[in-house]
Amino acid sequence: MARNKDVYEFLPAVLEVQETPPSPLGRIIVFTIILLFSIAVVWACIGEVNIVATAQGKIIPNGRVKIIQPLEIGTVREI
């Protein structure tokens, strides 16, 4: 291994980049991110929320209030 480092030191810069093996740290980081994302997706699919909170409130607009009405009044005959 020490001999290979000596060889890489004398290569030109471009060849050194091409010939030097990539660091495993990059792959470890990518696989960790993929693993954490996969765990989050599985947890979101399987997990349940048992607590539901309801509250009363009132919406107060900041500007002018505009009433919106349909052009024609319709009835639903069948669903």
N, C-alpha and C positions, 0 to 999 in steps of 0.2 A: 504494500500500500504506500509506503514512504517513497518507493522508487517511482510510482506513478505520479505522485505529487511533484517530484523533481522534473519529470518529463513535461507535465502540464505547465510548469513555470517558464519553460523555454519556448513554448508554442506562441505564435502570434496571437493577438487578442481575439480575432474572429475564430480561429481554429480552437482556441482554448474554450470559448463559449460553446462551440459545437461538440467538442470532445468531452467536456466535463459532464459527468452524470448529474441529473437534476437532484435537488435536495428533496428528501422524503417529507420534509416539513410541509411543503405546499399540498401534497396529496393528503396528508393527515388533516390539515385544516379543511380542505374541501370535503373529505369524507365525514368529518365531524359536523360540518354545517348541514350536509345532506341527512345525516342520521338524526340530528336535532329537529330538522324540518319534518322528517318522516314521523318521528315520535309525536310532534305537535299535531300533525294531520290525523294520526290514529287516535290520539287522545280527544280531538275535537269530534271525531265520528262516534266514539264509544262513550265518552263522558256524558253525564246527565247533570242538570241543574235542578236541585230539589227545592230551592228557596225561590219563591216568586214574590216580589214586592209590588204592591199597588198603592197608588196615592192619588188624591184628588188635587186638581189644579185648575188654573184659569190662564188662558192665553191672552196676553195684553199686547196688542200691536203697537209699534213705535210710530207709524204714520197713519195715513187716512185709511178708513175701513171702506171696502167696496163689496157690495152684495153681488154675488154671482148667481144667476138663474139660468135654467136651460131655455133654449129657443122654443122647444115644443115639450109639452108635458106628455110623458108616455107611461104606459103601464106594462108590467111584465106579465105576459099571459102564460108562459110556460118556461120551466127551467130544465 
